[in-house]
Amino acid sequence: MSVAATLALLAAVSAAPATPPVSPDPAATRQRIDAALDRGYPELEALYRDIHAHPELAFQETRTAAVLAARMRALGFTVTEHVGKTGLVAIYRNGAGPTVMIRTELDALPLLEKTDLSYASHAEQPVEGKPTPVDHACGHDIHMAWWIGTADALLAIKDQWHGTLLFVAQPAEEIISGAKAMVADGLFTRFPRPDFSIAAHVGPDPTGTVTIKQGVMSSASDTVAITFHGVGAHGSMPDKAIDPIVEGAQFVTDVQTVISRRKDPKQFGVVTVGSFNGGTVANIIPDHADLQLTLRSFDPQVRALLNEGVATTAKAVAEMAHAPAPDVRHLFGAASVINDAALAAEYARLLVVALPSHRIDLVPESEPGGSASEDYSAFVEAGAGRSVYFGIGGYEPATIARYKAEGKPLPVNHSPYFAPAPEPSIKTGVEVLTIASLAAFNRSPASAR
């Protein structure tokens, strides 16, 4: 959406205005934020590089959490570690006022990095007992740097706000489990419950682009594991076997009819088989095959349809093969992230003024959300107050142009080549999160919930 289109949308939503923030002049505030950023940026990039070079997998982020905990204590925050296993909570009180939560993620992906960065990861961690390469290929390292930078910036302008900062560093986002673990460990009972919550994610849009989605921002996610059982035999004697690889192959084809023949074609839904493991050598028919699936959807009814369709198809395939019933296990899942529409519009109005050199895209509720998923929704569902989740562009326009000229796809999140530009990404993240936090603090208390 162009700046003109964004401004037109802002004018339209202003017909039913929300309670306006009473924060100081946003342009002047941005200058103070940038002054703090200029002083502290070298340390932020050093932190980013260190975390990028030392990634850790879900619920194994002990070093990462310790590094962030030390930084927050040095800023004057009260820090509690090991919340939801490896998560941490940092609190700063600045008088009476709302509580504003700002969240980052800690974990990386089980992936071999293929960038040419001088600080590229060579780390390995165990996955099911096997040493596995680890890479911050989703951008959580960028997020952690702007999380620390936002804390520093808010303290630099603490004369402009009053209330409580609740900084949350969440483990295990990549397996859609860490947010629930923190909530179950008393995030909103042991610590102040937020009136407002803010998060952001770096992506492959141009640097300086800030995307604010009203309503549904991301898809629901479900991860399902299926084990097909059979009877093993010699590869030359298939009639003496029940072949679980054939069962799995039939399932991979048939399960797509849940999308093409059962789901309303106007509704978003994806079923992807991302892992298929069976057998050891060419001349042995194995006795089982293991598949892992990811399901994505927006609508709760579509979500239920996909889960039911996967289970029904797996059982039918096994029955046709005269095989034992398969094991169908729902491993983890998360609902869609839904932004507060009025607050999203309010933040967009403020950012257009505060960041005139940036492109602020406000995407209306009528447009679909993104197909990726986030367990940040577990915080919102548990009562994290009014919430907005931002998208921050991470690629320099010249990088995007180079990939286009070479006819190559731009590496996106979860690619082993994903490499956002640190400085513009981190600085934009700090500006956006700090300005949004300031606006939340300066709203009237009655508008918080």
Secondary structure, DSSP 8 states (H G I E B T S, - for coil): --HHHHHHHHHHHTTS-------S-HHHHHHHHHHHHHHHHHHHHHHHHHHHHS---TT--HHHHHHHHHHHHHHT-EEEEEETTTEEEEEEEESSS-EEEEEEE---BS-------TT----EEEETTEEEE-B--SSHHHHHHHHHHHHHHHHHTGGG--EEEEEEEES-TTTT-HHHHHHHTTHHHHS---SEEEEEEEEEEETTEEEEESEE-SBEEEEEEEEEE-B-EETT-GGG-B-HHHHHHHHHHHTHHIIIIIS-TTS-EEEEEEEEEE-SSTTEE-SEEEEEEEEEESSHHHHHHHHHHHHHHHHHHHHHTT----EEEEEEEE---EE-HHHHHHHHHHHHHH-TTSEEEEE-TTS---SSB-TTHHHHHTT--EEEEEEEEEE-HHHHHHHHHTT-----TT-TT----HHHHHHHHHHHHHHHHHHHHTS-GGG--
